[in-house]
Amino acid sequence: MADDSESLQTKARAIRGGSLGEAELQTAPGVGWPAKVARSEAPLVQGLRRLRRSTTALVGAAIVVVLIVVAIFADALAPRSPIASDQTHTFERPSWDYPLGTDQLGRDMLSRVIHGSRISLVVGVSSVLLALFVGLFRRRPTPVEASGEDEPGIGAAPIAEGDRARG
């Protein structure tokens, strides 16, 4: 029985798991094959794939695209001038002539909303760019500063009084 256990221990064990390239083992031709390597994709491609899968993201993207198109073509889309006032049509209710009504000076509200989309877009983009630049150029603390220690060795366990006397 002892001879059988010794002979089992001296036999070579088969390598399990991993891939041939990982262990850099040489194999006979046709016995092994390289592991499948996951195709690395650019972050933009990964983000677009995630965007297509999310319904709410697609709805949000559609709203942003509509806002950009309206802001670009505001002069052509607005039925009237946003600043022209008509005192005879003050506080008009929505109608075919004024789809959103008029204000206290008789200005068309739809035209004002369409032209206001430009300002909204500029404010939104500028606030995102400001946050981006603040985040990029902000000084980041080192790991030691983030841990709250003044020096790397300060947080070490103190030496006992008896150890000093002996040493």
N, C-alpha and C positions, 0 to 999 in steps of 0.2 A: 504494500500500500504506500509506503514511504517513497518507493521508487517511482510510482505513478505520479505522485504529487510533485516530485522534483522534475520529472520529465515535462509535466504541464507548465511548470514555472519557467523552464528554459525555452519553451517554444515562443516564437515571435507572435505577438498579438496583431490582429488586423487593425488598421487605423479606421475609425468611424467618424463620420461627420466632416464638415468642411468641404473644400474643393481641392482638386489637384493643384491648381495654381497657388492656393493658399499655403499648402505644406511644401510646395516646390519639389514634389516627388516625381521621379522618372518612372514611366510605365511603358509597358510593351505597346507597340502600335495596335490600335483597335480595342484595347482593354479599357482604357479610361477616356473620358472626354472632358474638356474644360467646362467649368461651371458657367451657367448663364449669367451674364453681367447685365444688371439693370441699366437700361438706357438713360443716361442723365439728360435732363431737359433744362432748358433755360428757365429762370424764375418767371419770365413773362409768359411762357407757354403754360407753365403750371398754374399761374394766376388766371389766365384765360380759360383753362379747363375748369377751374373751380367756379368761375363766373358763370359759365354756361350751365352748370349743374344747379345753381341757386336761383330759384324763381324770384325771390325778393331782390336779389342783386340785379337781375335782368330788368325788373320793374324800375328800380332806382336808376339804372343806367339809361333806360328809355326816358325817364323824366329829365335827367341831366341833358341828354341829347336834344330833347324838345326845347328846353330852356336855352341852350346854346344857339339852336337854329332861330328861335324867336328873337334872341338878342342880336344876332347878326343881321337878320332881315326885318328889324323893327320898323324901319321907314316904309318898307313895302307892305307890311302886314297891318299896320295901324290904319284904321279907316279915316281918322281925322288927325289934325295936329294936336299933340298933347298940351300945348300951351295956349291955343286959340280959345278965347272965351266968347260965349254967346249968352248975354244977360237975359235973353227971352226964354232960354231953356235951362233955368237953374232948378236944381233938385228934381230933375226928371226921373221918373221910374224907368226900369229897363223896358225897352221896346225894340222894334226892328231897326229904328234909326240909331238908338243908343243901347246896345246889348247889355251894358252894365250900368246904364243911367248916366247922370251928370252930377257934378258937385255944385257947391254954392256959387261958383263963378260961371257955370254953364260949360265946363270943360268935359270932354268925353272921357269917362273912366276907363273904358277898354283901351283906348290909346295911351292913357297914362300908365296903365298896368304893363302894357307891352313895352313901352319905353323904359319903365322902371326895372324890367328884367335885366337890362344892361348894367345898371348900378348894382343890382343884387349879385350878378355874376362877378363883377369886378371886386366887390367886397369879399365874396366867398373865396375867390382865387387868391387875393392878396393876403387874407388871414391864414390860409393854408401855407402859402410861401413864407410868410413871416414865421410861423411855427416850425417850418422845415429848417430855415436858416438858424433859428435859435437853437434847435436841437442838434444841428450839425456842428456848430461852432462853440457849443457849451463845453467847458472843461469838465471832464469826467474824473471822479476820484479814483485813486489807485485802490486795489483790494485791501491794502493795509489801512488806508484812510476810511474806506467804507466799513471796515470792521470796528472802528472806534478806538483802536489802539494807537498810542503815540509812536511806539517803536515796535518792531516785530518781536523782540525778546521780552517785552514788558509783561505779556500775558502768561509767561511760563510759570510753572509751580515754584513757589519760594523754597529756598533751601532751609531745612530745619536747623535750629540753633546747635543741636548736638553734632550735626555733620560738619559744621564750621570748626568746632573745637577739635574734632578728630583730624581734619584734613590739613 
